[in-house]
Amino acid sequence: MTNESTPRQNFITALEGGRPSGLVPHFELVFFLTMEAFGKVHPAHRSYHQWDQMEEKERELHRRDMAKLYVDTAERFGHSAIFIHLPGQINGRMEEFRRMAELIRELSGDRYFLMKHGDATLGLKSIESLSYRIADEPEAVKAEARQRVEDAISAAETMRNCGLDGLALCSDYCFNTGPFISPSRFSEFVTPYLDRLIRAYRDLGYYVIKHTDGNIMPIIDQLVQCRPHALHSLDPQGGVDIAKVKAQYGRQVCLIGNVNCGLLDTGTDDECVRSAEYALKHGMSGGGYIFSTSNCVYTGMRLDRYELILDVWRKLGRYEG
């Protein structure tokens, strides 16, 4: 009999600002290299144009295949959490997310922390339509933002008690040079709705991870004040230094990421190793850190480069005592 904590338990400990036992928790928002690793297309890249035409038996076979791939990925690469994506043709159907979470739990029990996308705030994808509307019809923009958030909260309520532990809020707010709108505009058109969303999710019992790439430093105070459990991805390509963020905000929010994705593509092996070492050194101190890349393991990244930083994590990412 063992008292060793599960990856899920360690992940939650870190989200709550604690210091887990053993290895620092690790996960990737998405791991797209499933073809190279397992010979299978990632669920988010699959196409099911005839999903509704399938008999239920066939749909269930596809669901089980996807669930097994998520679990196999977590097991092989030491992930503590699984971010559930569904193919575009069935994305957004709450019942399908429920079934996928249940199937993953069936295969792995409570071993992994399960989450799905849950953002409804304005971000980079809205920039073209917002450029004029913020100036011309600000109240209409706010009303729409408010409604999107309330719709997302209602959807999250329907997902309670289906095996999900948390929600990842994946609206990107920043370029490498800074936020998509000025900090003052951000405080008017994004922060109040982000705050409402996170408070409601927390009240429903979910853990909340706020993701955004780029240079978040001009708005990081606003992000932290909204009280997500964690910030992801602390993008060094956007000038985000985990040492500075840890020193200033490490007692208020869990930090996830900071291993430079750009270097995993174009840097040397030594540069990749140094980036992973830096993230671990400054993120681990005192707990409240989860190891990951500064974006995700995306299509085109070399699998051996990802495995290289995992070697660093296994070597240096262990809490003693």
Buried (B, 14 or more C-beta within 10 A) or exposed (E): EEEEBBBBBBBBBBBBBBBBBEBBBBBBBBBBBBEEBBEBBBBBEBEBEEBEEEEEEEBEEBBBEBBBBBBBBBBEBBBBBBBBBBBEEBBEEBEBBBBBBBBBBEBBEEBBBBBBBBBBBBBBEBEEEBEEBBEEEEEEBBEBBBEBBBEBBEBBEEBEEBBBBBBBBBBBBBBBEBBBBEBEBBBBBBBBBBBBBBBBBBEBEBBBBBBBBBBBBBBBBBBBBBBBBBBBBBBBBBEBBBBEBBEEBBEEBBBBBBBBBBBBEEBEEEBBBBBBBBBBBBBBBEBBBBBBBBBBBBEEBEBEBBEBBBEBBEEBBEEEE
